[in-house]
Amino acid sequence: MNVEFLNVSIALGGTPVVHDVTFTAPSGSVVGILGPNGCGKSTLLRALYRVNKPTSGTVTIGGRDVRALTSRQAALRVAVMAQESSQDFPMTAREVVMLGRAPHQRGFGADSDRDHHLVHQAMLDVGASSLTDRYFAGLSGGEKQRVLLARALVQEAPVLVLDEPTNHLDVAFQLELMHLVTSRGRTVLAALHDMNLAAEFCDQVAVLQSGRLQAFGPPSTLLDSQLVRRCFGVESRTLEHPLTGRALIAIAAKTPEQTPPPSQDADFSAARH
């Protein structure tokens, strides 16, 4: 199912954060949203799952404006793995994952055999089967990420949104997570900090700076040294990965003699992603 951002602008608390962003994620593609802290990555993605309402422009899923969907219709189309969870009430990890099946259930019907099977399989897939009966609030950051990923997977939505999904994860599971979410034929939009994860797993990347789209295209050709310098304030070179043959982006800090990193707009004093 394709996703389109069409001239999307968003303000938070009266402060403009995202400005006139347009790009399309084709059905089944993986699109990475890149940019420095405060550039508007998370703010933009939250418009897709209806937390933020655009001040202008539209976000569509399969050609339908997300604002015109009911909550259930939206949940059947978009699953979300966000940066943080506000769930501090007593629920086990398994109960949290089962919440992903709620859009498929009617009324107060009991969980079906299929629901139980999907939850069990998802927790196995993400390496969280040992956490089944532990309370979610007592888990480590990395363990919570595994549980939240399992919840997103069992939702079986054709569009999957990942907001900085590799936070708190060790290197091995960062790669495993990205493989899990990108190998299932879903349309994936992921806010990422790591350009090399984007180069490895994304079909396209959208690079934001100060809430504006700077470039959109394949990471292997888009993330050249000039764009990386302008948007991230660091020096880079694109090499061939000795193990995979894919693009490998080598990063180095600028020397004091070089131009300092670009400053952010005053509008971004709130430092929102």
Secondary structure, DSSP 8 states (H G I E B T S, - for coil): --EEEEEEEEEETTEEEEEEEEEEE-TT-EEEEE-STTSSHHHHHHHHTTSS--SEEEEEETTEEGGGS-HHHHHHHEEEE-S-----SS-BHHHHHHGGGGGG--TT----HHHHHHHHHHHHHTT-GGGTTSBGGGS-HHHHHHHHHHHHHHTT-SEEEEESTTTT--HHHHHHHHHHHHSSS-EEEEE-S-HHHHHHH-SEEEEEETTEEEEEE-HHHHS-HHHHHHHHS-EEEEEE-TTT-SEEEEEE---TTS-------GGGTT---
